[in-house]
Amino acid sequence: MKDSTKKIAGFLLMAFALIFAPQEIIASSEGNDAAVIIKDDLVGGWEYTVEGAPAGYEKGFMMIVKQGDVYKTQIQLSGGAVNGENVVVKGNKITFTVNVEGETVSVALEAKGSKLSGTSTSPSNGTMKITGVKSISPQ
């Protein structure tokens, strides 16, 4: 039941993002009506695993949405959802921080198609490896 609740919540968040924040960038060039569509590998719902994380934090679900030029992240944990702060995106790489139990955790990830990899770093747990697979895609 817990996994289905996460997937339903993720689906609803993605549907909201798709309705209010289209993932296409359309550009026209001097008198030519050509359209350019840029794919965004980061945007979507991700099921992730953190190697060596404390119990309850080793697996989870993360949403990455884009509203205009602004990216937003949300991590769904057993105790509720936390939003990412200080989100920075460069190409297919994203960095952000989240506050987990009063501690700031820095996250750095890179998307390659439907795969995600990177690290999380916190004062009490050090650096841990993150891997993920896209489970909800806007395309």
N, C-alpha and C positions, 0 to 999 in steps of 0.2 A: 504494500500500500504506500509505503514511504517513497519508493522509486516512482510510482505512478503519479503521486502528488507533485514530485519535482518536475516530471515531464510535462504535466498539465500546466503548472506554473510557468515553466520555461516556454511552452507553446504560446500561452497567453501573452507573455512579455514579448516574444518574437512577433506575434501577430500585431500587437500594439506598435512595435517599432516599424514594421513593414507598412502599416497604414499611415503613420505620422512622420516617418523618416525614410523616404525612398533611398535605395542603395545604389542608384544609378547617377552618374554625373553625365549630363548631356552638354556638349559644347558644339557650337557652330563656327565655321571658319568663313572668312570674308566672302559673303554672298553664296556660299555653298551650304546646303542644308544637311551636311553629313553629321551623323550622331556618333559620339564616342561613348562607349560604355566601359567603365572601369570596375572590374571585379574586386571585391574586398574579402580576402580570406579570413580576416579577424572576426567579422560580424557573424554572430550566431550563438547557439547554445553548445556548451562544451562539457562533457563528462571528463573529470580529471582525477588523477591520482598523485599524491605527494609521498615520495619515498621517505620513510623514517618519521613521518608526522605523528604527533600524539593521537591516541585513540579518539575517534570521532571527527578527526580532521584529515585523515588519510585519503578520503574520497569525497567528491562533491560535484556540484554542478555550478557552472559560471555562464552568465549571459554577457555578451558584448554587443552593444547597439551603437549606432551612429545617428545622431540627430543634427542635420546640417553638417558642420565641420567638427562637431564635438562628439567624442566617443565617451560612452558611459559603461561601467562594469558593475555587475552585482554577483556576489558569491552567495550561494544558498548553503547554509550549514544546518546542522541538526537543531541548533538553538535559534534559528531564524536567518534572515538575509542581511548581509552587510554590503554597503555600496563602496566601490573603489573611489579613491580620492587622488588628486594630482595625476590624472590620467594623461599620458603622453604616447602618441603613436607616430612612428616613423616607418613608412612602408608597411611591412607585414610584422613589425615588432611593436609590442605594447608594454609600457611600464606603468605601475600604479601602486598605491599603498592601501591597505585595509587595516582597520582597527579590530583586533580579535582579543577579547577579554582584557581590554585596556592596554594592549601592546600593539605597536605599529609594525606591520609586516610589509616588507617591500617585495613586489612581484615583478618579474621580468620574463616575458614570454615571446615566442616567435611562432607564427602560423605558417605551415607549408601545406596548402591544400586542406585536407580534413584532419591533419595532425597538428598538435600543439606541443611545444616543449619549452622548458625554461627552468627558472629557480624562484624560490621564495626565501627570504632572509628575515630572521627575527632575532632580537637580542637573546632570548632564552633557548632557541632551538638551532641557531646558526643557519647555514644555507642548506636547503633541501631541493632535490630534483623534482620537477613537475612534468608530467606527460598527460596528454589529453587527446580525445577524439571528438570531432564535431558530431553532435547528435541532432541538432536543429539548424537547418540552413535556410537563408532567405531566398535562395534560388530554387 
